[in-house]
Amino acid sequence: MIGFTKLPVKVGIIGCSSVAKRRFIPALLESKKAKLQMIGSRDLSKAKIFSKLFNVNSFGSYEDVISSKTIDFVYISTPPTSHEYLLERAIKAKKHVLCEKPVLLSGANKFILDLAKSNGVRFFENYAYIAHPQHAKVKYFIEQNIIGPIMDVSVSYTYPFPLKTDIRFNSKIGGGVINDSLGYPVTLARYLFGNLFEIISADITYSEELGIDLMCKFEFLINQSIRYHAHVAMGADYFSGYKIQGQKGSIEVFRAFSVNEDHQAEIKLKTLSTETLIKIEPVNQFQLYLDYCIDRIGDTTQSEEQSILDTRYLMDAIIKMAKINKI
């Protein structure tokens, strides 16, 4: 089934989440490569509300979306503990999949790659930030040696507590900062520097009162020379950025991971003789990433799927090494 004979790709939504409502479906509606075909929810009344809100006639259960003959591609936006089951069901129904993170809760689930290959479909993980052009520009500066050999990288993604009803407070369905955010600095490291990592240290802060992890920090040694420090936390001031320090300058990104479509991103580039603030025109990173995934459907190398698995391996290794601090 790899590839499509014509565009737009017909997309079904599995899960009427906040991110689906605020970010993904509006992005889908702007795409020329995709068409919203159906809304699926465990609660049919919620699916009906979404269908009216986004002017689509067809709605039903998760299974209705998965089994629909009119759908090529599904977007899964449900709690983390349901991702693997729904992904497997969609793959067996020969649907391509874009799933919210984390796709996998364990690196032991490698079988899902073989399942996708045997069914002729692709699946992707929705780290949409990586499609924002600011990161490609940063990577270009690194490759061109603009700031000299890299010495140190510092990455932070922190944010206030969500509403108490948010799934991130529910440990039974995959709540906590690790499932929600640890993949951001891990995928960024892999995007910018490849795969030659050694984990130096890791710490996790766990709230016994809330029953979830609130903070994780780790340090990689990359290519035996670059110190990569990362920190994710829930219940803190908002910050989403990173700084790369080289021997001849630095690169700083101020809004790295969650960039609204009307926001002008900025990169500060410092060299020994200059300091430049580079402005990136607003883009919709969700639309860019959806379009990227659709463009990649015809590729049979499974490079994105292998990347998902490699990211999960690193996350598992960080968790295994981490010192647990209970509060």
VMD Tcl script that draws the C-alpha trace (Angstrom):
set ca {
  {0.00 0.00 0.00}
  {3.02 2.29 0.30}
  {2.25 5.66 -1.33}
  {-0.89 7.30 -2.66}
  {-2.18 7.53 -6.20}
  {-3.60 11.00 -5.64}
  {-3.89 13.86 -3.17}
  {-5.38 14.97 -0.90}
  {-4.91 12.11 1.57}
  {-8.10 11.33 3.49}
  {-7.45 11.62 7.22}
  {-9.38 10.23 10.18}
  {-8.97 11.59 13.71}
  {-8.71 9.19 16.65}
  {-9.18 11.14 19.86}
  {-10.85 14.51 20.43}
  {-8.00 15.97 22.46}
  {-7.07 19.56 23.15}
  {-4.05 19.40 20.86}
  {-6.20 17.92 18.07}
  {-8.68 20.74 18.46}
  {-6.23 23.63 18.88}
  {-3.34 22.64 16.66}
  {-3.61 19.53 14.50}
  {-7.06 19.75 12.90}
  {-6.72 23.47 12.03}
  {-3.34 22.63 10.45}
  {-4.86 19.73 8.53}
  {-7.58 22.02 7.17}
  {-4.89 24.39 5.85}
  {-2.96 21.61 4.11}
  {-3.38 21.04 0.38}
  {-2.14 17.47 0.78}
  {-4.73 16.26 3.30}
  {-8.48 16.27 3.77}
  {-10.37 15.76 7.02}
  {-12.63 12.78 6.45}
  {-13.85 11.54 9.83}
  {-13.75 12.21 13.59}
  {-13.48 9.35 16.09}
  {-13.94 9.39 19.87}
  {-14.83 7.00 22.71}
  {-17.64 9.48 23.42}
  {-19.87 9.77 20.33}
  {-21.36 13.04 21.58}
  {-17.86 14.56 21.63}
  {-17.14 13.22 18.15}
  {-20.36 14.84 16.96}
  {-19.38 18.19 18.50}
  {-15.99 18.04 16.78}
  {-17.60 17.09 13.46}
  {-19.84 20.15 13.62}
  {-17.01 22.39 14.75}
  {-14.81 21.36 11.83}
  {-17.58 20.88 9.27}
  {-17.12 17.18 8.57}
  {-20.12 14.90 8.14}
  {-18.69 11.58 9.29}
  {-18.01 10.69 12.92}
  {-17.97 7.57 15.09}
  {-15.86 5.46 17.43}
  {-12.12 4.76 17.23}
  {-12.92 1.44 15.56}
  {-15.21 3.16 13.03}
  {-12.31 5.34 11.94}
  {-9.84 2.46 11.78}
  {-12.17 0.24 9.77}
  {-13.40 2.94 7.38}
  {-12.67 2.18 3.71}
  {-12.65 5.90 2.92}
  {-9.65 6.73 5.13}
  {-5.97 6.45 4.12}
  {-4.26 7.97 7.13}
  {-5.12 8.33 10.82}
  {-3.98 10.78 13.48}
  {-3.93 9.32 17.01}
  {-4.30 11.82 19.83}
  {-5.25 9.75 22.87}
  {-3.56 9.10 26.26}
  {-0.07 7.55 25.98}
  {-1.01 4.11 27.33}
  {-3.43 3.61 24.43}
  {-1.01 4.52 21.63}
  {0.56 1.13 20.95}
  {-2.78 -0.71 20.86}
  {-4.40 1.84 18.52}
  {-1.28 1.99 16.36}
  {-1.29 -1.78 15.97}
  {-5.01 -1.80 15.13}
  {-4.56 0.94 12.51}
  {-1.56 -0.78 10.92}
  {-3.45 -4.06 10.63}
  {-6.23 -2.10 8.90}
  {-3.56 -0.84 6.46}
  {-3.75 2.79 7.54}
  {-0.75 5.09 7.64}
  {-0.44 6.71 11.06}
  {0.72 9.93 12.66}
  {0.63 9.40 16.43}
  {1.15 11.82 19.28}
  {4.20 11.21 21.40}
  {5.29 8.88 22.78}
  {4.37 6.31 20.15}
  {6.10 3.54 22.10}
  {6.25 3.14 25.87}
  {9.13 0.66 25.61}
  {11.95 -0.09 23.20}
  {10.98 -3.76 23.55}
  {8.13 -3.23 21.08}
  {10.25 -3.43 17.94}
  {7.73 -5.84 16.42}
  {5.59 -2.86 15.41}
  {8.15 -1.94 12.71}
  {7.91 -5.38 11.15}
  {4.12 -5.22 11.37}
  {4.05 -1.91 9.49}
  {6.40 -3.19 6.83}
  {4.39 -6.36 6.26}
  {1.20 -4.32 5.90}
  {2.76 -1.78 3.55}
  {2.16 1.27 5.74}
  {4.20 3.95 7.50}
  {3.90 5.47 10.96}
  {5.28 8.69 12.38}
  {5.62 10.37 15.78}
  {4.27 13.89 16.10}
  {7.32 15.85 17.20}
  {6.09 18.58 14.87}
  {8.59 21.15 16.17}
  {11.33 19.53 14.09}
  {9.63 20.76 10.90}
  {10.02 24.38 11.98}
  {12.69 25.95 9.73}
  {14.61 27.47 12.65}
  {16.13 24.08 13.52}
  {17.30 23.45 9.96}
  {19.01 26.84 10.09}
  {20.71 25.96 13.37}
  {21.87 22.65 11.90}
  {23.27 24.50 8.87}
  {25.27 26.84 11.14}
  {26.71 23.81 12.96}
  {27.60 22.00 9.73}
  {29.25 25.15 8.33}
  {31.34 25.49 11.48}
  {30.11 29.08 11.97}
  {30.74 28.99 15.74}
  {33.67 26.60 15.63}
  {33.81 23.18 17.32}
  {30.82 22.65 19.63}
  {31.65 22.44 23.33}
  {28.37 22.55 25.22}
  {24.60 22.44 24.60}
  {21.95 23.39 27.14}
  {18.27 22.56 26.49}
  {15.23 23.32 28.66}
  {11.54 22.69 28.25}
  {9.57 23.68 31.34}
  {5.96 24.76 31.82}
  {3.36 25.46 34.53}
  {0.98 22.82 35.80}
  {-2.00 22.24 33.49}
  {-5.57 22.03 34.80}
  {-6.13 19.25 37.33}
  {-8.35 17.45 34.81}
  {-5.47 17.18 32.33}
  {-4.31 13.64 31.47}
  {-0.76 14.60 32.49}
  {-1.89 14.28 36.12}
  {-3.17 10.72 35.61}
  {-0.42 8.13 36.02}
  {-2.74 5.29 35.02}
  {-2.92 6.57 31.44}
  {0.68 7.70 31.05}
  {0.74 11.03 32.86}
  {3.88 12.82 33.97}
  {6.56 14.93 32.35}
  {8.60 12.00 30.99}
  {5.92 10.77 28.59}
  {4.89 14.31 27.78}
  {8.22 16.04 27.22}
  {11.42 13.97 27.60}
  {11.38 13.13 23.90}
  {11.87 16.77 22.91}
  {15.51 17.20 24.00}
  {16.27 13.59 22.98}
  {14.95 14.04 19.43}
  {16.67 17.43 19.17}
  {20.02 15.87 20.09}
  {19.56 13.18 17.46}
  {18.47 15.72 14.82}
  {21.41 18.06 15.38}
  {24.21 15.61 16.19}
  {23.33 12.07 15.09}
  {23.53 9.01 17.33}
  {26.94 8.84 19.02}
  {25.73 9.35 22.60}
  {27.00 8.31 26.00}
  {24.65 8.98 28.92}
  {26.66 10.59 31.72}
  {23.97 11.21 34.29}
  {20.22 11.40 34.81}
  {17.83 12.48 37.56}
  {14.07 12.21 37.93}
  {11.94 14.06 40.48}
  {8.80 12.13 41.43}
  {5.85 13.55 43.38}
  {4.44 10.99 45.79}
  {1.45 13.23 46.39}
  {0.55 13.51 42.69}
  {1.81 10.06 41.71}
  {3.70 11.33 38.66}
  {7.19 12.40 37.60}
  {7.57 16.19 37.56}
  {11.13 16.68 36.35}
  {13.83 14.87 34.41}
  {17.31 16.07 33.62}
  {20.12 14.27 31.88}
  {23.53 14.77 30.35}
  {24.88 13.21 27.16}
  {28.44 13.13 25.93}
  {28.14 13.42 22.15}
  {30.91 12.34 19.77}
  {33.21 12.10 22.82}
  {33.47 15.89 22.96}
  {30.14 17.73 23.32}
  {28.40 18.06 26.68}
  {24.63 18.06 26.13}
  {22.58 19.05 29.19}
  {18.78 18.80 29.12}
  {16.02 19.56 31.57}
  {12.25 19.06 31.29}
  {9.84 19.96 34.08}
  {6.17 20.44 34.83}
  {5.09 22.94 37.48}
  {7.71 25.56 36.57}
  {7.92 28.85 34.65}
  {7.51 28.44 30.91}
  {10.71 28.10 28.90}
  {11.31 26.33 25.62}
  {14.76 26.93 24.23}
  {18.36 25.90 23.83}
  {21.85 27.36 23.57}
  {24.80 25.86 21.70}
  {28.23 27.08 22.76}
  {31.13 26.76 20.35}
  {34.78 27.78 20.57}
  {34.13 30.77 18.31}
  {30.59 31.77 19.24}
  {27.13 30.59 20.19}
  {23.63 29.92 18.84}
  {20.54 30.55 20.94}
  {16.95 29.54 20.14}
  {14.29 31.18 22.29}
  {11.12 29.27 21.38}
  {12.16 25.80 20.33}
  {9.37 23.29 20.76}
  {5.88 24.78 20.84}
  {5.77 27.62 18.33}
  {2.38 29.10 17.50}
  {1.62 29.68 13.83}
  {1.51 33.47 14.31}
  {4.81 33.63 16.22}
  {8.00 34.99 14.66}
  {10.81 32.75 15.85}
  {14.22 34.23 16.59}
  {17.76 32.85 16.64}
  {20.66 34.74 18.22}
  {23.92 34.00 16.42}
  {27.12 35.26 18.08}
  {30.59 34.98 16.63}
  {33.87 36.47 17.83}
  {33.13 39.66 15.89}
  {29.35 39.88 15.38}
  {25.99 39.34 17.05}
  {22.95 38.83 14.81}
  {19.28 38.30 15.63}
  {17.81 36.16 12.87}
  {14.04 36.33 12.49}
  {12.07 33.43 11.04}
  {8.71 34.27 9.50}
  {5.70 32.60 11.17}
  {4.84 29.11 9.95}
  {2.48 26.36 11.07}
  {4.82 23.61 12.27}
  {1.93 21.13 12.55}
  {1.00 21.64 8.90}
  {4.62 21.43 7.80}
  {5.11 18.17 9.66}
  {1.86 16.63 8.40}
  {2.85 17.50 4.84}
  {6.32 16.06 5.44}
  {4.81 12.77 6.66}
  {2.55 12.56 3.62}
  {5.53 13.18 1.34}
  {7.43 10.38 3.09}
  {4.70 7.76 2.66}
  {6.29 6.42 -0.52}
  {9.66 5.79 1.14}
  {10.18 2.15 2.14}
  {13.35 2.50 4.25}
  {11.41 2.93 7.52}
  {13.89 5.60 8.59}
  {11.26 7.49 10.61}
  {10.06 4.32 12.32}
  {13.64 3.33 13.21}
  {14.18 6.85 14.55}
  {11.12 6.43 16.81}
  {12.58 3.19 18.16}
  {16.06 4.70 18.65}
  {14.55 7.64 20.53}
  {12.65 5.20 22.77}
  {15.88 3.26 23.45}
  {17.55 6.47 24.63}
  {14.57 7.43 26.79}
  {14.56 3.95 28.35}
  {18.29 4.23 29.05}
  {17.87 7.65 30.69}
  {15.06 6.31 32.90}
  {17.10 3.23 33.81}
  {20.14 5.29 34.82}
  {18.22 8.02 36.64}
  {18.48 8.67 40.32}
  {14.90 9.00 41.62}
  {14.28 11.92 43.96}
  {10.92 11.65 45.74}
  {9.16 14.75 47.05}
}
mol new
graphics top color blue
foreach p $ca { graphics top sphere $p radius 0.5 }
foreach p [lrange $ca 0 end-1] q [lrange $ca 1 end] { graphics top cylinder $p $q radius 0.2 }
display resetview
